[in-house]
Amino acid sequence: MNNTVPGMKPVPAQPASSGQSRRPGRPRRKGLLSLLATAAVVLFVAAGCAAIPTDGPVGKSDPLSPRTNSVNVNYTQYKPVAGASPESIIRGFIDSGTGIEDDFQTARQYLAAGLAQSWAADKRTLVYTNAFAVKPGKTKDSYLVTFDTVSSVDSMGVLTPLPAGSTETIEMDLVQVNGEWRISKVPDGLVLSQDTFGVLFKPVPLYFYDASYTYGVPDVRWLAARSSGTATAIVRAMLDGPAPYLKGAVVSAFPTGMALARDSVSVNNGLAKVGLTSQPLLESSVRQRQQMHAQLLVTLQKTLNDVTEVQFLADDREVDMGGSSDAVPAMVIDNPVPPVQVGLSKNALATYDGSTVAAVPGLAPIADLGPNEPAISYNGKEFAFLSADGNHAFTVSAGHEPANLLAGVALTAPSFAPNGWLWSAAGDGSGTVLAVNPNTKAKDPAPVVLSVPWLVGQQVTTLRISRDGTRALVISNANGESRVSITGISRSGDVPKELTAPINLAHEGAPTLGVWTGETSVAAIAPSAKSDVAVQILDLSRAPSKLAPIKGITWISAGAGVRNVHAQTPTEMYSLVGSNWQVATKGLGQTSFAG
């Protein structure tokens, strides 16, 4: 019997020479964000979250994302006992939130009949620590349950870390059913302890395309490490589209409205069979199916270690994926960073390749501009730097005079995107972000000026473009409170249009400088010329951690991964050797990799 769809083929300010940051370190924030040992997310499969913390000095290797299909840990849920008090029913219900394998059948036994059917565990997950308190409410048979919260997760699986000291109170109503207390009113969603999250849930990066269909942009969600159903949960999440902070910045090859034909993705002998709603699938082009294939395959392989191929089905039949000539390039994942840094040596730009400091050949003198905080493009041919007053960003290349392309108050260090555009942000609280294409044929290319509402009133001290060119790391401060944010970059063609509302990262203290270390991680510091400074590693996929502190750190740079973080005093650059810092070179300041 031929199961192929007819007509379709089977799938085959500092001194210019000092290297010290112009910007002083910020005061420590009043309320520290908790070091998230875990975080939670619920997708439709009741995802909730937390990674086991990786505190302490970083060794020779970066921590690897888990690639297992399930966690062989089962929590026992206990049914209500006869004569249980209202508080015992409430605590039993909360403790039964571990029942992800059977859709919380035990937890539902603590609920009154109607609520047992309608209660939806996937609406939100609240992550708490310490013991929780149960007290009588304001009305008869109502109770208030108060939790010390560390994070909150929405229905898409997007984690929001909460400041230290955060609490949330949930109201529950109880009634007697056949003489036994049952919960008749409780909000949808789970409330799970931090430790339980760390065992049962894991981060899953979904990959979407950048606007050019070149780079894969990770969108981290948290899924239950179930004994089955992980592949289904991943596909369902991808079909729902990107997280809010990436909407408009990334694209999905899967058309809007496409869904799973049935709630199951089978994986056998490495082949993941994905049955999709037939009409949208059959109406897509071969190229679009190839892009869908590339997007889903890399996403599944990043998390599951038993997927080697993906097959799309329409009405249980294979669809035409074209031939070898129709294949699309694989997504570029974690775009590699060139190994050469640019820095300042005696008021001139110099490169550092890990062993040798060398002057950049062919550059016009720039000493009279008081260069600060230089940047290098991905092709290694374009350079940028700030003027001594920090209010102008210049570009320069071999054989060309310096050109003042960006101007603003207290500009952040310039940052090159992979496509060659140069970015900076004003630090005056205006919410102004600037971008310019220095490679345009125009003699004086006009910058694009973005007004970013969520940055108004914030003193921006860092803006760094991600290595996929689709996101930006933004560090800002207002009223002594620091925010470390990741925002998406929305474009019209190649021209930046806006920055999306961001997602924030948990951190300690009041960092002002930061750089990307990988596709989901950044390094950040609160620089100080006199005190010990610890580099914080902040990641969408795991708990914050710190590197060993060093006295007098005023600058950082990072290549590919935490192993390639460099900490700098005004006179020395340090590199990690194992878990210890060692001097790598002297006399070179404010070095930066591309980006």
Buried (B, 14 or more C-beta within 10 A) or exposed (E): EEEEBEEBBBBEBBBBBBBBBBBEBBEEBEEBBBBBBBBBBBBBBBBBBBBBBBEEBBEEEBBEBBEEBBBEEEBEBEEBEEEBEBBBBBBBBBBBBBBBBEEBEBBBBBBBEEBBEEBBBBBBBBBBBEEBEBEEBEEEBBBBBBBBBBBBBBBBBBBEBBBBEBEBEBBBBBBEEEEEBBBBBBEBBBBBBBEBBBBBBBBBBBBBBBBBBBBBBBBBBBBBBBEEBBBBBBBBBBBBBBBBBBBBBBBBBBBEEBBBBEEBBEBEEEBBBBBBBBEBBBEBEBBBBBBBBBBBBBBBBBBBEBBBBBBBBBBEBBBBBBEEEEBBEEBBBBBEBBEBBBBBBEBBBBBBEEEEBEEBEEBEEBEEBBBBBBBBBBEEEBBBBBBBBBBBBBBBBEEEEBBEBBBBEBBBBBBBBBBBBBBBBBBBBBBBBBBBBBBEEEEEBEBBBBEBEBBEEBBBBBBBBBBBBBBBBBBBBEEEBBBBBBBBBBBEEEEBEBBBBBBBBBBBBBBBBBBBBBBBBBBBBBBBBEEEBBBBBBBBBBBBBBBBBBEBBBBBBBBBBBBBBBBBBBBBBBBBEEEEBEEBBEBBBBBBBBB
